[in-house]
């Protein structure tokens, strides 16, 4: 690729955070966080500024030019400051105001879409779609089968191929920003329960939004992406929000009311951590000045079941 200047307006973001730094700061002590490196299977302590990053993950090529820009990183950072304020005062703010809940839902929606796992799923889906078009030669639109010229699926294959990284990124980012409002609305429509723990026993990871599929009542923790099961098909969604806080989102037919569960027990923490750690791609995180977060093993029930049995 020809040499290109990075747009100075957005800065040169070499290490892009795939989870916001303000989010990780909930687990930090003096700016440091405990990190388990999944591939190396070892623990380190590092600054939150270095944790949960990927090199140039959001960099793209400006359409119609060879200019490289980090505008997506800039857009994703919008609202992170306010998000950090909410996390710091979460217990006092609960239940969240409509405005605060919407902002948290929006940040979690982007968290589902900004990580490397969703990127991989998006690229695989695009390549699969292009190959299906090549095989059948037609595409259905509103019940009408439209012939697809070879040039179209050739272009699709080129768009989603690894040799056209920046063009692919443009497509991926467009999809991310168009899907986020719908996901925000769905998350905001669920019933939220804040789980609070007496000590810092909750871990988080580089893909912290965990979906538990409706089709299971016992499940071995494993990574899912939103394109695999969908939000509506999720029995529940849980997200660590700090070493002593976690958010549980569920669908219920009863009148909407966000709740608070004080003094959640160790069993619930172990269940949460098992799913969170399983969702990690390269790193999971914890308070380095506290005991290592406990985890359950084997087939596990949804979090809601544990709340019912402990109440």
Secondary structure, DSSP 8 states (H G I E B T S, - for coil): -----B-TTT---SEEESS-HHHHGGG-BTTEEEEEETTTTEEEEEETTTTTEEETTT-EE-TTS--EE-HHHHHHTTTHHHHHHHHHTHHHH-S--HHHHHHHHHHHHHHHHHSHHHHHHHHHHHHHHHHHHHHH-EEEETTEEEE--HHHHHHHHHHHSGGGHHHHHHHHHHHHHHHHHHHHHHHHHSEEEEEE-SSS---EETT-EEEEETT-SSEE-----HHHH-STTEEEEEEEEETTEEEEEE--SS----EEETT--HHHHHHHHHHHHHH-SSEEEE-TTS-------SEE--HHHHHHHH-
